[in-house]
Amino acid sequence: MNPSFREILELVNKHQVEYSVVGGVAAVIQGAPVTTFDLDALVRINEENAMRLAKESDRSSQGPGRS
């Protein structure tokens, strides 16, 4: 898995954002012999999850070491 994908997934997991990985990365995780260059995810839409995602997005936009 691309290290940047891993970093993104670790961050959303750390902040308990509810999501599902879909598309090419999901296929790779399941063992498909494909190459992909993007990360597709479905994020659960509810107020609490949106706040967690927004909070993490703000931290991430401030640069490394801010979480």
N, C-alpha and C positions, 0 to 999 in steps of 0.2 A: 504494500500500500504506500502511496506517495506520502512522505513525511508531513507535508502540509495538510493532507487529509487527516492524518493521525492527530496532529495538533488541534485541528478544528473539532474533531470528535471528542478529544480529551477535554477541551474547554466546555463544550456543551454538556458533556457528562458531568464534569465537575460542578456545574451550576444547575444540574438536574433539569435541563431543558428536555421536554418530551418530544422525540422526533423519530422518524424512520428513514433509513438510507434506502434510496431507490436507484434505478438506472444501472449504469455500468459498474459503479463501485459495489453496489449490492451483488451484482453478478460475480465480480472478482472475489468478494468475501465468501461467496458460496462455492468458489473454485473454478469458475468459468475462465477459459484461456483467452481473455480479451484485454485490450489496453484501453484505458480511459484517461482523460485529462481534466475531468470536472467532477464535482461532487454534487449530486442531486439529493435533496432531502425534503421530506414532508414534515412540517412542524405543527404540533397540535395547537389549535387555536382556542385559547381560553385566556382569561385575564392574568392568572398567575403565571402561566407559561410565557405569555407575551412579555410580562415584566422581567422574568428571568433572562429571556433572550435579549431584551433591550438593555438590561443592565450589563450583560456580558459584551454586547456589541459596543457599548460606550467604553468599557475597559479596554477592549481590543483595539479600538481606534486611537487610544492614547499611547500605544506602543508597548514594547516588551517590558515585563516586570511590573505591570500595573494591576494584575489580578489579585 
